Amino acid sequence: MHQPRPLPAPLDRLRLPVIVAPMFLTSTPDMVVEACRNGLLGAIPALNQRSSEGFEAWLTEIDARLTAYPDAAPHAVNLIVHASNPRLEADLEIVIRHRVPVVITAFGARPEVIDAVHSYGGLVFHDVATRRHAEKLADSGVDGLIALASGAGGHTGHLSPFAVLAEIRQVYDGLLILAGGVTNGAEIVAARAMGADLVSMGTRFIATQEAAVPEAQKQMMLQAGAGDVLVTPNLTGAAASFLIPSIRAAGLDPAALPAVGAPDAKRESKAWRDIWSAGQGVGGIQDLPTIAELTERLSQDYRAAVARIAADPFAG
Ligand SMILES: Cc1cc2nc3c(=O)[nH]c(=O)nc-3n(C[C@H](O)[C@H](O)[C@H](O)COP(=O)(O)O)c2cc1C
């Protein structure tokens, strides 16, 4: 059985084993700085800025603001490495120039990207959703795999977190990060007990003061339960989780969404911007704390859960 172990540098600066997940149209420099300042790994997708120049301006701002906090946790950038991303080369050069501590790659692993990030001492994490996928990447040089479980916000996995962690651990002994449905401290402890080193939490951090999404989106999240989340490929082309009330509010029938590319798929409302993504963890979210308040709560809940488990009569 895999034992919880200390995290390698620079992740050893984390207060909790938590990545504040990169989220399209949601993550901002404010969220990254607040996450890192409070000891969590803050992440931002390069594509949240419309141009590479804008992306570099954000990194310059993040670097400058984080110098005020010498003990801050490291930050990460999310790069889409699929051939369809015309900005990859330019954004990668910027990442290298700013020596971004962690790069989270999505949609295909590229050896030249891994080498480039390693050249300045950065780490690369990559998403996987199955054992076969993990097996392919185990020897690719990546420094960590993000196991996407069912119930995740954004593009989701389809296996239970129990099943996906157990399978991936059979083929990969490196740094493993669980993404999908984690919203509280006890669940972070559970993930580590199940063989993960860290968790990546997206949905929980949308419901914070710092998240720059419409207030209506946050209020919808407070009302929603796991049953209000629809997983469909019909809004983006790949299976992704969206809030059913936001699909209805956009004038669409969640039960009859035309496939992407279908002639009747023309719609004004855009996935992500007007149709809001959240994972099944939304059901456990009941308030809109600041990231500092949420981190403190996660930390207290983490310690309380460890104490509960240590006192478990079955462990005696
Ligand atoms: C609104 C939203 C946007 C997302 N955008 C991205 C993205 O641009 N790149 C990426 O790698 N993952 C993206 N994700 C997935 C997250 O990085 C993470 O895997 C997921 O949020 C974890 O599941 P949870 O939301 O249940 O915590 C997004 C998730 C959400 C909720």
PDBQT file of the ligand as one rigid body, heavy atoms in Angstrom, charges set to zero:
ROOT
HETATM    1  C1  LIG A 401     -15.075  26.046 -14.740  1.00  0.00    +0.000 C 
HETATM    2  C2  LIG A 401     -13.956  25.066 -14.920  1.00  0.00    +0.000 A 
HETATM    3  C3  LIG A 401     -13.003  25.294 -15.903  1.00  0.00    +0.000 A 
HETATM    4  C4  LIG A 401     -11.929  24.392 -16.068  1.00  0.00    +0.000 A 
HETATM    5  N1  LIG A 401     -10.980  24.674 -17.007  1.00  0.00    +0.000 NA
HETATM    6  C5  LIG A 401      -9.865  23.884 -17.100  1.00  0.00    +0.000 A 
HETATM    7  C6  LIG A 401      -8.813  24.222 -17.987  1.00  0.00    +0.000 A 
HETATM    8  O1  LIG A 401      -8.840  25.235 -18.682  1.00  0.00    +0.000 OA
HETATM    9  N2  LIG A 401      -7.731  23.401 -18.037  1.00  0.00    +0.000 N 
HETATM   10  C7  LIG A 401      -7.643  22.273 -17.263  1.00  0.00    +0.000 A 
HETATM   11  O2  LIG A 401      -6.638  21.558 -17.336  1.00  0.00    +0.000 OA
HETATM   12  N3  LIG A 401      -8.638  21.925 -16.421  1.00  0.00    +0.000 NA
HETATM   13  C8  LIG A 401      -9.730  22.710 -16.312  1.00  0.00    +0.000 A 
HETATM   14  N4  LIG A 401     -10.734  22.387 -15.417  1.00  0.00    +0.000 N 
HETATM   15  C9  LIG A 401     -10.603  21.186 -14.599  1.00  0.00    +0.000 C 
HETATM   16  C10 LIG A 401      -9.886  21.493 -13.309  1.00  0.00    +0.000 C 
HETATM   17  O3  LIG A 401      -8.532  21.820 -13.589  1.00  0.00    +0.000 OA
HETATM   18  C11 LIG A 401      -9.938  20.294 -12.316  1.00  0.00    +0.000 C 
HETATM   19  O4  LIG A 401      -9.479  19.114 -12.941  1.00  0.00    +0.000 OA
HETATM   20  C12 LIG A 401     -11.346  20.054 -11.791  1.00  0.00    +0.000 C 
HETATM   21  O5  LIG A 401     -11.974  21.277 -11.488  1.00  0.00    +0.000 OA
HETATM   22  C13 LIG A 401     -11.315  19.167 -10.557  1.00  0.00    +0.000 C 
HETATM   23  O6  LIG A 401     -12.600  18.750 -10.203  1.00  0.00    +0.000 OA
HETATM   24  P1  LIG A 401     -13.559  19.561  -9.180  1.00  0.00    +0.000 P 
HETATM   25  O7  LIG A 401     -14.051  20.730  -9.966  1.00  0.00    +0.000 OA
HETATM   26  O8  LIG A 401     -14.621  18.565  -8.889  1.00  0.00    +0.000 OA
HETATM   27  O9  LIG A 401     -12.748  19.970  -8.014  1.00  0.00    +0.000 OA
HETATM   28  C14 LIG A 401     -11.826  23.248 -15.238  1.00  0.00    +0.000 A 
HETATM   29  C15 LIG A 401     -12.804  23.034 -14.247  1.00  0.00    +0.000 A 
HETATM   30  C16 LIG A 401     -13.851  23.914 -14.068  1.00  0.00    +0.000 A 
HETATM   31  C17 LIG A 401     -14.857  23.673 -12.977  1.00  0.00    +0.000 C 
ENDROOT
TORSDOF 0
